[in-house]
């Protein structure tokens, strides 16, 4: 399955995004994106014993929006709390790869998911035993952001297909 981002709007200015394409694994359940900044959304079915499915979202905010690679890594790491009170930055793992000429930075961090329920909200999730795999895909027209979050065992189940998904990202072409 291939998805294509064609247009988006940021700050009232229209622009054409690069045609980011990717191949989603057949077992991922495609959902209708819930906002214009979401290029694609998927539910990744839970494993036995986990309370819920994992969620994967691909975001594009425009050529100058969304922040730097490091700012996003730091924000994602900050969305997880460690049961022993240790800073999540001490347990987060970051790696870089290149797929079809695109630089991708990935962060992997587990713990209690404590992100804001919605941007700017004072209400936060409190989901222990979660894992987050997130990536910044750098393109000539601006970064794309991929966030996979869910119960740790479920995210572990989908880790290999997540990496295959990232390896499939490309601009234009088939």
C-alpha positions in Angstrom: 0.0 0.0 0.0 1.4 3.4 -0.9 0.3 6.8 0.5 0.9 10.2 -1.0 0.9 13.6 0.7 -0.1 16.2 -1.9 -1.0 19.5 -0.2 -1.1 21.0 3.3 -1.8 24.4 4.9 0.3 26.1 7.5 -0.3 29.5 8.9 -2.9 30.2 6.2 -0.3 29.7 3.4 -0.8 26.8 1.0 2.1 24.8 -0.2 2.8 21.6 -2.0 4.6 18.9 -0.1 7.0 16.5 -1.6 5.4 13.3 -2.6 6.5 11.2 0.4 5.5 7.6 -0.4 5.8 4.6 1.8 4.7 1.0 1.9 2.6 0.1 4.9 2.6 -3.5 6.1 -0.6 -5.4 5.2 -1.3 -6.2 8.9 -1.5 -2.5 9.9 -5.0 -1.1 10.0 -5.3 2.1 8.0 -7.5 4.8 9.6 -8.7 8.1 8.2 -6.3 10.9 9.4 -8.0 12.9 12.1 -6.4 16.3 11.1 -4.8 18.0 8.1 -1.3 17.6 9.6 -1.6 13.8 9.7 -0.5 12.3 6.4 -1.5 8.8 7.5 -2.7 6.9 10.6 -2.7 3.2 11.5 -3.7 1.0 14.3 -1.3 -1.8 14.9 -3.2 -4.7 16.5 -2.4 -5.5 20.1 -0.8 -8.8 21.2 -2.5 -11.1 23.7 -2.5 -9.6 27.2 -2.0 -6.0 26.1 -4.9 -3.5 26.9 -5.0 -1.7 23.5 -3.6 -1.5 20.0 -0.6 0.6 19.2 -1.0 3.8 17.2 1.2 4.9 14.3 0.8 8.4 12.8 2.8 10.1 10.0 2.8 13.9 10.4 3.8 16.8 8.1 3.5 20.4 9.4 5.0 22.2 6.4 8.5 23.2 5.3 9.4 25.3 8.3 7.1 23.9 11.1 7.6 21.1 13.5 11.0 21.9 15.0 14.5 20.5 14.6 15.3 16.9 14.7 16.8 17.2 18.2 13.9 19.2 19.5 11.5 16.4 18.5 13.7 13.7 19.9 13.8 15.6 23.2 10.1 16.1 23.2 9.4 12.5 22.5 11.8 11.3 25.2 10.1 13.7 27.6 6.7 12.0 26.9 7.9 9.0 28.7 8.6 8.7 32.5 10.8 6.1 34.1 9.4 4.0 37.0 12.6 4.6 39.0 12.5 8.4 38.5 15.6 8.2 36.2 15.5 10.7 33.3 14.2 9.0 30.2 17.1 10.5 28.2 19.4 8.0 30.1 17.5 5.0 28.7 16.4 6.3 25.3 18.2 4.9 22.3 18.7 7.0 19.2 20.0 5.8 15.8 20.3 7.2 12.3 19.7 5.5 9.0 19.3 6.5 5.3 16.5 5.2 3.1 16.3 6.1 -0.5 18.5 9.1 0.0 16.5 10.4 3.0 18.1 10.8 6.4 16.0 9.3 9.2 16.7 9.7 13.0 14.9 7.3 15.2 14.4 7.3 19.0 13.2 4.3 21.0 12.1 4.8 24.6 10.0 2.8 27.1 8.3 3.7 30.4 5.1 5.4 31.4 3.5 7.3 28.6 2.8 10.8 30.0 2.3 13.0 26.9 -0.3 15.7 26.8 -3.7 14.3 25.8 -4.0 17.0 23.2 -1.5 19.8 22.3 -1.4 22.5 25.1 -3.6 20.4 27.4 -2.8 20.2 31.1 -4.3 16.7 31.1 -1.7 13.9 30.5 -1.8 10.2 29.7 -0.7 7.9 32.5 0.0 4.6 30.7 2.7 2.5 32.3 4.4 -0.3 30.4 4.4 1.7 27.1 7.0 2.0 24.4 7.5 4.7 21.8 9.4 4.5 18.5 9.5 7.8 16.7 11.4 9.1 13.7 12.1 12.3 11.8 12.4 11.9 8.1 14.3 14.8 6.5 13.2 15.8 3.0 14.1 18.8 0.9 10.6 20.3 1.5 10.6 19.8 5.3 10.5 17.0 7.9 8.0 14.3 8.3 7.5 12.8 11.7 6.5 9.2 12.4 5.3 8.3 15.9 4.5 4.7 17.0 3.3 4.4 20.6 1.5 1.7 22.5 1.9 -1.1 25.1 5.5 -2.3 25.1 4.8 -5.9 24.0 2.6 -4.7 21.1 5.2 -2.2 19.9 7.9 -4.9 20.2 5.7 -7.1 18.0 5.7 -4.4 15.3 9.3 -3.3 15.6 10.6 -5.1 12.6 7.7 -4.0 10.3 8.2 -0.4 11.6 11.8 -0.5 10.5 10.8 -2.0 7.1 8.2 0.8 6.8 10.9 3.4 7.4 13.2 1.7 4.9 10.4 2.1 2.2 10.1 5.9 2.5 10.9 7.7 -0.7 10.1 10.9 -2.6 8.2 10.5 -5.8 8.6 7.5 -8.1 7.0 4.2 -7.2 
